[in-house]
Amino acid sequence: MNFKTEVKNNRLIVNVLAERLDTLSAPELKSIFTFEQKKGHNKIILNLGKTKFCDSSGLSAILVGNRLCKDTNGLFALAQVQSMVLKMIEIAQLSTVLKIYPNVEEALRDFE
C-alpha cells in the first residue's frame, strides 16, 4: 500500500508512504481522490513528507485532487513537500496553482 488516509478536524489527510509518486503509484492516488470525493471529502491535504521523487504522472494525480476539491468548493493543499518534488512543481509552474505548506498542522490551521 502506497497511501494511508486519516481524518482530522473533518479534513482528509492522504499520507503518501512511497518514496516515488510516478506512473506506478499515481493511478492509485487518483482513485483515492475520486473515491474520497464521492464520500463527501472535499478538504484534502496531501502529505508528501516521505516522497522524494515525482514525475509527470504524479503531478497529474495531484492536479486531479486539486480539481476535484475546487469543483466542490473545497480546499486542497500539499504538505511537507520535499525539495526534488518542489522543484518539479516549480518547473511545471504549478506553485501558483497549488497551496503548499511546510507541514500538515499548518495546513489544518489554514483550513479552519
Biopython code that builds the backbone (N, CA, C, O; Angstrom):
import numpy as np
from Bio.PDB.StructureBuilder import StructureBuilder

atoms = [
    (1, "MET", "N", (0.847, -1.181, 0.000)),
    (1, "MET", "CA", (0.000, 0.000, 0.000)),
    (1, "MET", "C", (0.891, 1.243, 0.000)),
    (1, "MET", "O", (1.807, 1.367, 0.814)),
    (2, "ASN", "N", (0.609, 2.152, -0.919)),
    (2, "ASN", "CA", (1.413, 3.359, -1.070)),
    (2, "ASN", "C", (0.848, 4.566, -0.340)),
    (2, "ASN", "O", (1.516, 5.594, -0.228)),
    (3, "PHE", "N", (-0.398, 4.447, 0.165)),
    (3, "PHE", "CA", (-1.077, 5.589, 0.755)),
    (3, "PHE", "C", (-1.833, 5.183, 2.013)),
    (3, "PHE", "O", (-2.273, 4.042, 2.155)),
    (4, "LYS", "N", (-1.972, 6.137, 2.913)),
    (4, "LYS", "CA", (-2.769, 5.931, 4.124)),
    (4, "LYS", "C", (-3.595, 7.196, 4.328)),
    (4, "LYS", "O", (-3.075, 8.310, 4.263)),
    (5, "THR", "N", (-4.886, 7.008, 4.575)),
    (5, "THR", "CA", (-5.750, 8.168, 4.788)),
    (5, "THR", "C", (-6.173, 8.252, 6.247)),
    (5, "THR", "O", (-6.299, 7.242, 6.939)),
    (6, "GLU", "N", (-6.386, 9.473, 6.689)),
    (6, "GLU", "CA", (-6.897, 9.718, 8.035)),
    (6, "GLU", "C", (-7.695, 11.016, 8.006)),
    (6, "GLU", "O", (-7.484, 11.868, 7.143)),
    (7, "VAL", "N", (-8.607, 11.156, 8.953)),
    (7, "VAL", "CA", (-9.422, 12.363, 9.035)),
    (7, "VAL", "C", (-9.093, 13.084, 10.333)),
    (7, "VAL", "O", (-9.110, 12.489, 11.411)),
    (8, "LYS", "N", (-8.791, 14.382, 10.214)),
    (8, "LYS", "CA", (-8.553, 15.246, 11.374)),
    (8, "LYS", "C", (-9.337, 16.523, 11.162)),
    (8, "LYS", "O", (-9.225, 17.158, 10.114)),
    (9, "ASN", "N", (-10.126, 16.902, 12.147)),
    (9, "ASN", "CA", (-10.915, 18.135, 12.065)),
    (9, "ASN", "C", (-11.746, 18.191, 10.782)),
    (9, "ASN", "O", (-11.828, 19.240, 10.144)),
    (10, "ASN", "N", (-12.351, 17.090, 10.407)),
    (10, "ASN", "CA", (-13.162, 16.987, 9.194)),
    (10, "ASN", "C", (-12.376, 17.266, 7.917)),
    (10, "ASN", "O", (-12.961, 17.625, 6.895)),
    (11, "ARG", "N", (-11.062, 17.105, 7.968)),
    (11, "ARG", "CA", (-10.205, 17.250, 6.796)),
    (11, "ARG", "C", (-9.568, 15.898, 6.517)),
    (11, "ARG", "O", (-9.111, 15.214, 7.432)),
    (12, "LEU", "N", (-9.544, 15.524, 5.258)),
    (12, "LEU", "CA", (-8.922, 14.260, 4.882)),
    (12, "LEU", "C", (-7.436, 14.489, 4.639)),
    (12, "LEU", "O", (-7.050, 15.366, 3.867)),
    (13, "ILE", "N", (-6.617, 13.700, 5.298)),
    (13, "ILE", "CA", (-5.176, 13.743, 5.072)),
    (13, "ILE", "C", (-4.799, 12.455, 4.348)),
    (13, "ILE", "O", (-5.055, 11.352, 4.831)),
    (14, "VAL", "N", (-4.193, 12.617, 3.192)),
    (14, "VAL", "CA", (-3.702, 11.475, 2.427)),
    (14, "VAL", "C", (-2.186, 11.469, 2.575)),
    (14, "VAL", "O", (-1.497, 12.345, 2.051)),
    (15, "ASN", "N", (-1.680, 10.483, 3.286)),
    (15, "ASN", "CA", (-0.240, 10.348, 3.502)),
    (15, "ASN", "C", (0.341, 9.449, 2.424)),
    (15, "ASN", "O", (-0.067, 8.297, 2.270)),
    (16, "VAL", "N", (1.295, 9.985, 1.683)),
    (16, "VAL", "CA", (1.976, 9.187, 0.667)),
    (16, "VAL", "C", (3.107, 8.447, 1.368)),
    (16, "VAL", "O", (4.015, 9.073, 1.915)),
    (17, "LEU", "N", (3.059, 7.132, 1.357)),
    (17, "LEU", "CA", (4.058, 6.317, 2.042)),
    (17, "LEU", "C", (5.218, 5.936, 1.129)),
    (17, "LEU", "O", (6.270, 5.503, 1.598)),
    (18, "ALA", "N", (5.024, 6.097, -0.159)),
    (18, "ALA", "CA", (6.050, 5.723, -1.135)),
    (18, "ALA", "C", (7.043, 6.860, -1.344)),
    (18, "ALA", "O", (6.702, 8.035, -1.208)),
    (19, "GLU", "N", (8.271, 6.491, -1.676)),
    (19, "GLU", "CA", (9.286, 7.499, -1.979)),
    (19, "GLU", "C", (9.108, 8.073, -3.375)),
    (19, "GLU", "O", (9.649, 9.134, -3.689)),
    (20, "ARG", "N", (8.344, 7.368, -4.217)),
    (20, "ARG", "CA", (8.145, 7.823, -5.597)),
    (20, "ARG", "C", (6.655, 7.957, -5.898)),
    (20, "ARG", "O", (5.864, 7.051, -5.634)),
    (21, "LEU", "N", (6.301, 9.096, -6.450)),
    (21, "LEU", "CA", (4.946, 9.312, -6.952)),
    (21, "LEU", "C", (5.091, 9.358, -8.470)),
    (21, "LEU", "O", (5.429, 10.392, -9.045)),
    (22, "ASP", "N", (4.829, 8.221, -9.106)),
    (22, "ASP", "CA", (5.122, 8.084, -10.532)),
    (22, "ASP", "C", (4.047, 7.255, -11.224)),
    (22, "ASP", "O", (2.959, 7.056, -10.683)),
    (23, "THR", "N", (4.357, 6.777, -12.415)),
    (23, "THR", "CA", (3.376, 6.037, -13.211)),
    (23, "THR", "C", (2.846, 4.795, -12.506)),
    (23, "THR", "O", (1.750, 4.331, -12.820)),
    (24, "LEU", "N", (3.596, 4.256, -11.570)),
    (24, "LEU", "CA", (3.140, 3.067, -10.845)),
    (24, "LEU", "C", (2.186, 3.406, -9.706)),
    (24, "LEU", "O", (1.254, 2.649, -9.438)),
    (25, "SER", "N", (2.404, 4.528, -9.037)),
    (25, "SER", "CA", (1.587, 4.863, -7.864)),
    (25, "SER", "C", (0.513, 5.919, -8.139)),
    (25, "SER", "O", (-0.468, 6.002, -7.400)),
    (26, "ALA", "N", (0.683, 6.716, -9.179)),
    (26, "ALA", "CA", (-0.265, 7.803, -9.458)),
    (26, "ALA", "C", (-1.703, 7.327, -9.696)),
    (26, "ALA", "O", (-2.629, 7.967, -9.199)),
    (27, "PRO", "N", (-1.931, 6.236, -10.433)),
    (27, "PRO", "CA", (-3.320, 5.797, -10.628)),
    (27, "PRO", "C", (-4.037, 5.486, -9.308)),
    (27, "PRO", "O", (-5.224, 5.777, -9.161)),
    (28, "GLU", "N", (-3.323, 4.901, -8.363)),
    (28, "GLU", "CA", (-3.925, 4.604, -7.054)),
    (28, "GLU", "C", (-4.301, 5.896, -6.336)),
    (28, "GLU", "O", (-5.356, 5.974, -5.706)),
    (29, "LEU", "N", (-3.444, 6.905, -6.429)),
    (29, "LEU", "CA", (-3.736, 8.185, -5.781)),
    (29, "LEU", "C", (-4.955, 8.843, -6.415)),
    (29, "LEU", "O", (-5.809, 9.373, -5.704)),
    (30, "LYS", "N", (-5.045, 8.817, -7.731)),
    (30, "LYS", "CA", (-6.222, 9.368, -8.416)),
    (30, "LYS", "C", (-7.488, 8.656, -7.948)),
    (30, "LYS", "O", (-8.515, 9.293, -7.713)),
    (31, "SER", "N", (-7.412, 7.345, -7.814)),
    (31, "SER", "CA", (-8.570, 6.563, -7.352)),
    (31, "SER", "C", (-8.970, 6.949, -5.938)),
    (31, "SER", "O", (-10.158, 7.049, -5.629)),
    (32, "ILE", "N", (-7.987, 7.164, -5.081)),
    (32, "ILE", "CA", (-8.276, 7.579, -3.707)),
    (32, "ILE", "C", (-8.987, 8.924, -3.706)),
    (32, "ILE", "O", (-9.990, 9.093, -3.012)),
    (33, "PHE", "N", (-8.479, 9.883, -4.476)),
    (33, "PHE", "CA", (-9.117, 11.201, -4.541)),
    (33, "PHE", "C", (-10.560, 11.087, -5.015)),
    (33, "PHE", "O", (-11.458, 11.696, -4.434)),
    (34, "THR", "N", (-10.783, 10.314, -6.060)),
    (34, "THR", "CA", (-12.129, 10.157, -6.611)),
    (34, "THR", "C", (-13.055, 9.480, -5.609)),
    (34, "THR", "O", (-14.179, 9.936, -5.397)),
    (35, "PHE", "N", (-12.597, 8.400, -4.996)),
    (35, "PHE", "CA", (-13.388, 7.662, -4.013)),
    (35, "PHE", "C", (-13.745, 8.553, -2.823)),
    (35, "PHE", "O", (-14.899, 8.593, -2.396)),
    (36, "GLU", "N", (-12.758, 9.262, -2.296)),
    (36, "GLU", "CA", (-12.993, 10.098, -1.118)),
    (36, "GLU", "C", (-13.885, 11.293, -1.444)),
    (36, "GLU", "O", (-14.684, 11.716, -0.608)),
    (37, "GLN", "N", (-13.755, 11.834, -2.644)),
    (37, "GLN", "CA", (-14.615, 12.949, -3.042)),
    (37, "GLN", "C", (-16.065, 12.483, -3.122)),
    (37, "GLN", "O", (-16.973, 13.219, -2.734)),
    (38, "LYS", "N", (-16.289, 11.280, -3.617)),
    (38, "LYS", "CA", (-17.650, 10.730, -3.689)),
    (38, "LYS", "C", (-18.223, 10.488, -2.296)),
    (38, "LYS", "O", (-19.440, 10.514, -2.112)),
    (39, "LYS", "N", (-17.348, 10.251, -1.311)),
    (39, "LYS", "CA", (-17.796, 10.082, 0.075)),
    (39, "LYS", "C", (-18.053, 11.428, 0.759)),
    (39, "LYS", "O", (-18.505, 11.468, 1.903)),
    (40, "GLY", "N", (-17.766, 12.525, 0.060)),
    (40, "GLY", "CA", (-18.032, 13.846, 0.612)),
    (40, "GLY", "C", (-16.821, 14.609, 1.102)),
    (40, "GLY", "O", (-16.959, 15.728, 1.596)),
    (41, "HIS", "N", (-15.645, 14.037, 0.979)),
    (41, "HIS", "CA", (-14.437, 14.754, 1.402)),
    (41, "HIS", "C", (-13.999, 15.713, 0.299)),
    (41, "HIS", "O", (-13.607, 15.288, -0.788)),
    (42, "ASN", "N", (-14.069, 17.005, 0.591)),
    (42, "ASN", "CA", (-13.606, 17.989, -0.387)),
    (42, "ASN", "C", (-12.576, 18.948, 0.211)),
    (42, "ASN", "O", (-12.255, 19.977, -0.384)),
    (43, "LYS", "N", (-12.072, 18.606, 1.372)),
    (43, "LYS", "CA", (-10.977, 19.348, 2.001)),
    (43, "LYS", "C", (-9.860, 18.331, 2.250)),
    (43, "LYS", "O", (-9.904, 17.555, 3.204)),
    (44, "ILE", "N", (-8.867, 18.356, 1.372)),
    (44, "ILE", "CA", (-7.844, 17.311, 1.361)),
    (44, "ILE", "C", (-6.451, 17.910, 1.490)),
    (44, "ILE", "O", (-6.113, 18.894, 0.833)),
    (45, "ILE", "N", (-5.658, 17.295, 2.348)),
    (45, "ILE", "CA", (-4.244, 17.635, 2.486)),
    (45, "ILE", "C", (-3.445, 16.410, 2.044)),
    (45, "ILE", "O", (-3.621, 15.313, 2.574)),
    (46, "LEU", "N", (-2.576, 16.616, 1.075)),
    (46, "LEU", "CA", (-1.712, 15.540, 0.591)),
    (46, "LEU", "C", (-0.354, 15.700, 1.249)),
    (46, "LEU", "O", (0.377, 16.651, 0.969)),
    (47, "ASN", "N", (-0.021, 14.758, 2.131)),
    (47, "ASN", "CA", (1.244, 14.799, 2.865)),
    (47, "ASN", "C", (2.321, 14.075, 2.054)),
    (47, "ASN", "O", (2.280, 12.857, 1.884)),
    (48, "LEU", "N", (3.282, 14.854, 1.561)),
    (48, "LEU", "CA", (4.350, 14.313, 0.723)),
    (48, "LEU", "C", (5.675, 14.204, 1.470)),
    (48, "LEU", "O", (6.739, 14.214, 0.852)),
    (49, "GLY", "N", (5.615, 14.102, 2.778)),
    (49, "GLY", "CA", (6.817, 14.086, 3.599)),
    (49, "GLY", "C", (7.800, 12.971, 3.295)),
    (49, "GLY", "O", (9.000, 13.131, 3.518)),
    (50, "LYS", "N", (7.316, 11.841, 2.790)),
    (50, "LYS", "CA", (8.202, 10.702, 2.503)),
    (50, "LYS", "C", (8.532, 10.580, 1.015)),
    (50, "LYS", "O", (9.291, 9.699, 0.612)),
    (51, "THR", "N", (7.963, 11.457, 0.214)),
    (51, "THR", "CA", (8.105, 11.351, -1.235)),
    (51, "THR", "C", (9.294, 12.167, -1.724)),
    (51, "THR", "O", (9.349, 13.384, -1.546)),
    (52, "LYS", "N", (10.237, 11.478, -2.337)),
    (52, "LYS", "CA", (11.468, 12.132, -2.798)),
    (52, "LYS", "C", (11.499, 12.356, -4.301)),
    (52, "LYS", "O", (12.361, 13.076, -4.805)),
    (53, "PHE", "N", (10.554, 11.740, -5.026)),
    (53, "PHE", "CA", (10.537, 11.862, -6.482)),
    (53, "PHE", "C", (9.102, 11.922, -6.973)),
    (53, "PHE", "O", (8.228, 11.221, -6.464)),
    (54, "CYS", "N", (8.871, 12.767, -7.965)),
    (54, "CYS", "CA", (7.551, 12.881, -8.579)),
    (54, "CYS", "C", (7.748, 13.140, -10.067)),
    (54, "CYS", "O", (8.495, 14.039, -10.451)),
    (55, "ASP", "N", (7.076, 12.351, -10.908)),
    (55, "ASP", "CA", (7.154, 12.591, -12.346)),
    (55, "ASP", "C", (5.849, 13.222, -12.832)),
    (55, "ASP", "O", (5.003, 13.604, -12.024)),
    (56, "SER", "N", (5.688, 13.330, -14.141)),
    (56, "SER", "CA", (4.501, 13.991, -14.687)),
    (56, "SER", "C", (3.215, 13.249, -14.323)),
    (56, "SER", "O", (2.168, 13.880, -14.175)),
    (57, "SER", "N", (3.269, 11.943, -14.179)),
    (57, "SER", "CA", (2.085, 11.180, -13.759)),
    (57, "SER", "C", (1.698, 11.537, -12.331)),
    (57, "SER", "O", (0.515, 11.653, -12.011)),
    (58, "GLY", "N", (2.692, 11.708, -11.483)),
    (58, "GLY", "CA", (2.436, 12.130, -10.110)),
    (58, "GLY", "C", (1.836, 13.519, -10.051)),
    (58, "GLY", "O", (0.898, 13.769, -9.295)),
    (59, "LEU", "N", (2.387, 14.433, -10.860)),
    (59, "LEU", "CA", (1.830, 15.790, -10.912)),
    (59, "LEU", "C", (0.394, 15.763, -11.413)),
    (59, "LEU", "O", (-0.454, 16.508, -10.922)),
    (60, "SER", "N", (0.125, 14.911, -12.383)),
    (60, "SER", "CA", (-1.234, 14.772, -12.900)),
    (60, "SER", "C", (-2.193, 14.306, -11.808)),
    (60, "SER", "O", (-3.309, 14.815, -11.706)),
    (61, "ALA", "N", (-1.770, 13.349, -10.998)),
    (61, "ALA", "CA", (-2.606, 12.866, -9.893)),
    (61, "ALA", "C", (-2.869, 13.984, -8.888)),
    (61, "ALA", "O", (-3.986, 14.126, -8.389)),
    (62, "ILE", "N", (-1.845, 14.773, -8.594)),
    (62, "ILE", "CA", (-2.006, 15.902, -7.674)),
    (62, "ILE", "C", (-3.027, 16.886, -8.231)),
    (62, "ILE", "O", (-3.876, 17.388, -7.495)),
    (63, "LEU", "N", (-2.947, 17.162, -9.528)),
    (63, "LEU", "CA", (-3.890, 18.097, -10.145)),
    (63, "LEU", "C", (-5.312, 17.555, -10.154)),
    (63, "LEU", "O", (-6.266, 18.329, -10.076)),
    (64, "VAL", "N", (-5.470, 16.238, -10.249)),
    (64, "VAL", "CA", (-6.809, 15.636, -10.153)),
    (64, "VAL", "C", (-7.406, 15.932, -8.780)),
    (64, "VAL", "O", (-8.563, 16.341, -8.678)),
    (65, "GLY", "N", (-6.619, 15.728, -7.729)),
    (65, "GLY", "CA", (-7.098, 16.035, -6.379)),
    (65, "GLY", "C", (-7.469, 17.495, -6.234)),
    (65, "GLY", "O", (-8.500, 17.823, -5.647)),
    (66, "ASN", "N", (-6.635, 18.372, -6.765)),
    (66, "ASN", "CA", (-6.896, 19.806, -6.702)),
    (66, "ASN", "C", (-8.201, 20.155, -7.427)),
    (66, "ASN", "O", (-9.022, 20.908, -6.903)),
    (67, "ARG", "N", (-8.387, 19.611, -8.621)),
    (67, "ARG", "CA", (-9.590, 19.899, -9.405)),
    (67, "ARG", "C", (-10.854, 19.367, -8.730)),
    (67, "ARG", "O", (-11.869, 20.061, -8.684)),
    (68, "LEU", "N", (-10.798, 18.148, -8.211)),
    (68, "LEU", "CA", (-11.971, 17.573, -7.547)),
    (68, "LEU", "C", (-12.399, 18.419, -6.355)),
    (68, "LEU", "O", (-13.593, 18.611, -6.123)),
    (69, "CYS", "N", (-11.435, 18.920, -5.605)),
    (69, "CYS", "CA", (-11.766, 19.765, -4.454)),
    (69, "CYS", "C", (-12.336, 21.100, -4.908)),
    (69, "CYS", "O", (-13.332, 21.568, -4.357)),
    (70, "LYS", "N", (-11.720, 21.711, -5.896)),
    (70, "LYS", "CA", (-12.200, 23.006, -6.389)),
    (70, "LYS", "C", (-13.601, 22.890, -6.981)),
    (70, "LYS", "O", (-14.428, 23.784, -6.802)),
    (71, "ASP", "N", (-13.869, 21.790, -7.687)),
    (71, "ASP", "CA", (-15.181, 21.594, -8.309)),
    (71, "ASP", "C", (-16.306, 21.501, -7.288)),
    (71, "ASP", "O", (-17.468, 21.728, -7.624)),
    (72, "THR", "N", (-15.973, 21.172, -6.048)),
    (72, "THR", "CA", (-16.986, 21.053, -4.994)),
    (72, "THR", "C", (-16.794, 22.130, -3.920)),
    (72, "THR", "O", (-17.191, 21.951, -2.769)),
    (73, "ASN", "N", (-16.178, 23.252, -4.318)),
    (73, "ASN", "CA", (-15.923, 24.381, -3.409)),
    (73, "ASN", "C", (-15.146, 23.962, -2.170)),
    (73, "ASN", "O", (-15.361, 24.493, -1.080)),
    (74, "GLY", "N", (-14.250, 23.016, -2.346)),
    (74, "GLY", "CA", (-13.428, 22.542, -1.239)),
    (74, "GLY", "C", (-12.052, 23.173, -1.241)),
    (74, "GLY", "O", (-11.823, 24.201, -1.880)),
    (75, "LEU", "N", (-11.148, 22.551, -0.525)),
    (75, "LEU", "CA", (-9.774, 23.022, -0.407)),
    (75, "LEU", "C", (-8.829, 21.854, -0.630)),
    (75, "LEU", "O", (-9.123, 20.720, -0.252)),
    (76, "PHE", "N", (-7.704, 22.141, -1.241)),
    (76, "PHE", "CA", (-6.688, 21.122, -1.496)),
    (76, "PHE", "C", (-5.332, 21.737, -1.206)),
    (76, "PHE", "O", (-5.059, 22.870, -1.601)),
    (77, "ALA", "N", (-4.486, 20.990, -0.516)),
    (77, "ALA", "CA", (-3.160, 21.507, -0.188)),
    (77, "ALA", "C", (-2.142, 20.381, -0.162)),
    (77, "ALA", "O", (-2.476, 19.209, 0.014)),
    (78, "LEU", "N", (-0.896, 20.773, -0.340)),
    (78, "LEU", "CA", (0.235, 19.863, -0.203)),
    (78, "LEU", "C", (0.972, 20.226, 1.071)),
    (78, "LEU", "O", (1.066, 21.400, 1.427)),
    (79, "ALA", "N", (1.493, 19.225, 1.755)),
    (79, "ALA", "CA", (2.261, 19.471, 2.981)),
    (79, "ALA", "C", (3.560, 18.682, 2.937)),
    (79, "ALA", "O", (3.636, 17.610, 2.337)),
    (80, "GLN", "N", (4.564, 19.228, 3.575)),
    (80, "GLN", "CA", (5.880, 18.592, 3.700)),
    (80, "GLN", "C", (6.467, 18.184, 2.349)),
    (80, "GLN", "O", (6.968, 17.071, 2.189)),
    (81, "VAL", "N", (6.397, 19.090, 1.392)),
    (81, "VAL", "CA", (6.898, 18.791, 0.055)),
    (81, "VAL", "C", (8.429, 18.795, 0.074)),
    (81, "VAL", "O", (9.051, 19.795, 0.434)),
    (82, "GLN", "N", (9.018, 17.681, -0.314)),
    (82, "GLN", "CA", (10.475, 17.540, -0.337)),
    (82, "GLN", "C", (11.071, 18.317, -1.514)),
    (82, "GLN", "O", (10.377, 18.602, -2.489)),
    (83, "SER", "N", (12.342, 18.652, -1.419)),
    (83, "SER", "CA", (12.981, 19.573, -2.366)),
    (83, "SER", "C", (12.881, 19.138, -3.829)),
    (83, "SER", "O", (12.601, 19.970, -4.692)),
    (84, "MET", "N", (13.100, 17.872, -4.126)),
    (84, "MET", "CA", (13.043, 17.426, -5.527)),
    (84, "MET", "C", (11.620, 17.475, -6.081)),
    (84, "MET", "O", (11.416, 17.773, -7.258)),
    (85, "VAL", "N", (10.653, 17.184, -5.238)),
    (85, "VAL", "CA", (9.255, 17.258, -5.662)),
    (85, "VAL", "C", (8.864, 18.718, -5.862)),
    (85, "VAL", "O", (8.181, 19.053, -6.830)),
    (86, "LEU", "N", (9.291, 19.577, -4.960)),
    (86, "LEU", "CA", (9.011, 21.008, -5.090)),
    (86, "LEU", "C", (9.626, 21.556, -6.372)),
    (86, "LEU", "O", (9.025, 22.392, -7.046)),
    (87, "LYS", "N", (10.805, 21.093, -6.700)),
    (87, "LYS", "CA", (11.466, 21.528, -7.935)),
    (87, "LYS", "C", (10.621, 21.156, -9.154)),
    (87, "LYS", "O", (10.482, 21.956, -10.080)),
    (88, "MET", "N", (10.061, 19.952, -9.157)),
    (88, "MET", "CA", (9.186, 19.529, -10.265)),
    (88, "MET", "C", (7.934, 20.400, -10.338)),
    (88, "MET", "O", (7.494, 20.773, -11.425)),
    (89, "ILE", "N", (7.368, 20.717, -9.187)),
    (89, "ILE", "CA", (6.178, 21.576, -9.143)),
    (89, "ILE", "C", (6.512, 22.954, -9.707)),
    (89, "ILE", "O", (5.724, 23.529, -10.458)),
    (90, "GLU", "N", (7.665, 23.477, -9.348)),
    (90, "GLU", "CA", (8.078, 24.792, -9.841)),
    (90, "GLU", "C", (8.386, 24.762, -11.334)),
    (90, "GLU", "O", (8.018, 25.689, -12.054)),
    (91, "ILE", "N", (9.054, 23.715, -11.809)),
    (91, "ILE", "CA", (9.347, 23.590, -13.243)),
    (91, "ILE", "C", (8.050, 23.554, -14.051)),
    (91, "ILE", "O", (7.961, 24.148, -15.125)),
    (92, "ALA", "N", (7.053, 22.855, -13.527)),
    (92, "ALA", "CA", (5.753, 22.759, -14.194)),
    (92, "ALA", "C", (4.902, 24.010, -13.979)),
    (92, "ALA", "O", (3.773, 24.089, -14.464)),
    (93, "GLN", "N", (5.441, 24.975, -13.261)),
    (93, "GLN", "CA", (4.770, 26.242, -12.960)),
    (93, "GLN", "C", (3.434, 26.028, -12.241)),
    (93, "GLN", "O", (2.440, 26.695, -12.528)),
    (94, "LEU", "N", (3.439, 25.093, -11.313)),
    (94, "LEU", "CA", (2.229, 24.792, -10.547)),
    (94, "LEU", "C", (2.265, 25.375, -9.140)),
    (94, "LEU", "O", (1.296, 25.246, -8.392)),
    (95, "SER", "N", (3.369, 26.012, -8.774)),
    (95, "SER", "CA", (3.477, 26.541, -7.408)),
    (95, "SER", "C", (2.504, 27.689, -7.159)),
    (95, "SER", "O", (2.206, 27.996, -6.005)),
    (96, "THR", "N", (2.005, 28.328, -8.210)),
    (96, "THR", "CA", (1.000, 29.380, -8.027)),
    (96, "THR", "C", (-0.415, 28.803, -8.001)),
    (96, "THR", "O", (-1.350, 29.461, -7.544)),
    (97, "VAL", "N", (-0.566, 27.583, -8.486)),
    (97, "VAL", "CA", (-1.877, 26.928, -8.539)),
    (97, "VAL", "C", (-2.152, 26.142, -7.262)),
    (97, "VAL", "O", (-3.288, 26.091, -6.790)),
    (98, "LEU", "N", (-1.112, 25.532, -6.709)),
    (98, "LEU", "CA", (-1.259, 24.651, -5.551)),
    (98, "LEU", "C", (-0.882, 25.362, -4.259)),
    (98, "LEU", "O", (0.080, 26.129, -4.220)),
    (99, "LYS", "N", (-1.646, 25.101, -3.204)),
    (99, "LYS", "CA", (-1.288, 25.606, -1.875)),
    (99, "LYS", "C", (-0.283, 24.637, -1.271)),
    (99, "LYS", "O", (-0.510, 23.428, -1.231)),
    (100, "ILE", "N", (0.829, 25.188, -0.802)),
    (100, "ILE", "CA", (1.898, 24.353, -0.257)),
    (100, "ILE", "C", (2.228, 24.829, 1.149)),
    (100, "ILE", "O", (2.461, 26.016, 1.380)),
    (101, "TYR", "N", (2.244, 23.879, 2.090)),
    (101, "TYR", "CA", (2.516, 24.181, 3.494)),
    (101, "TYR", "C", (3.723, 23.379, 3.971)),
    (101, "TYR", "O", (3.986, 22.283, 3.477)),
    (102, "PRO", "N", (4.457, 23.938, 4.940)),
    (102, "PRO", "CA", (5.626, 23.224, 5.452)),
    (102, "PRO", "C", (5.278, 21.935, 6.191)),
    (102, "PRO", "O", (6.087, 21.009, 6.241)),
    (103, "ASN", "N", (4.058, 21.872, 6.771)),
    (103, "ASN", "CA", (3.648, 20.661, 7.488)),
    (103, "ASN", "C", (2.128, 20.553, 7.517)),
    (103, "ASN", "O", (1.420, 21.501, 7.179)),
    (104, "VAL", "N", (1.643, 19.404, 7.919)),
    (104, "VAL", "CA", (0.202, 19.135, 7.947)),
    (104, "VAL", "C", (-0.508, 20.052, 8.937)),
    (104, "VAL", "O", (-1.606, 20.532, 8.658)),
    (105, "GLU", "N", (0.106, 20.297, 10.084)),
    (105, "GLU", "CA", (-0.525, 21.117, 11.123)),
    (105, "GLU", "C", (-0.836, 22.521, 10.615)),
    (105, "GLU", "O", (-1.911, 23.054, 10.893)),
    (106, "GLU", "N", (0.095, 23.128, 9.872)),
    (106, "GLU", "CA", (-0.154, 24.471, 9.331)),
    (106, "GLU", "C", (-1.264, 24.447, 8.293)),
    (106, "GLU", "O", (-2.074, 25.371, 8.226)),
    (107, "ALA", "N", (-1.304, 23.408, 7.492)),
    (107, "ALA", "CA", (-2.378, 23.279, 6.511)),
    (107, "ALA", "C", (-3.725, 23.141, 7.215)),
    (107, "ALA", "O", (-4.706, 23.760, 6.804)),
    (108, "LEU", "N", (-3.776, 22.335, 8.273)),
    (108, "LEU", "CA", (-5.019, 22.173, 9.034)),
    (108, "LEU", "C", (-5.473, 23.500, 9.625)),
    (108, "LEU", "O", (-6.660, 23.823, 9.586)),
    (109, "ARG", "N", (-4.538, 24.271, 10.172)),
    (109, "ARG", "CA", (-4.884, 25.574, 10.754)),
    (109, "ARG", "C", (-5.453, 26.513, 9.694)),
    (109, "ARG", "O", (-6.425, 27.225, 9.944)),
    (110, "ASP", "N", (-4.845, 26.510, 8.515)),
    (110, "ASP", "CA", (-5.297, 27.400, 7.448)),
    (110, "ASP", "C", (-6.647, 26.963, 6.884)),
    (110, "ASP", "O", (-7.370, 27.779, 6.312)),
    (111, "PHE", "N", (-6.989, 25.706, 7.036)),
    (111, "PHE", "CA", (-8.259, 25.179, 6.541)),
    (111, "PHE", "C", (-9.422, 25.479, 7.483)),
    (111, "PHE", "O", (-10.569, 25.171, 7.158)),
    (112, "GLU", "N", (-9.147, 26.073, 8.641)),
    (112, "GLU", "CA", (-10.209, 26.352, 9.626)),
    (112, "GLU", "C", (-11.235, 27.310, 9.070)),
    (112, "GLU", "O", (-12.195, 27.655, 9.758)),
]
sb = StructureBuilder()
sb.init_structure("model")
sb.init_model(0)
sb.init_chain("A")
sb.init_seg("    ")
for serial, (resi, resn, name, xyz) in enumerate(atoms, 1):
    if name == "N":
        sb.init_residue(resn, " ", resi, " ")
    sb.init_atom(name, np.array(xyz, "f"), 0.0, 1.0, " ", f" {name:<3s}", serial, name[0])
structure = sb.get_structure()
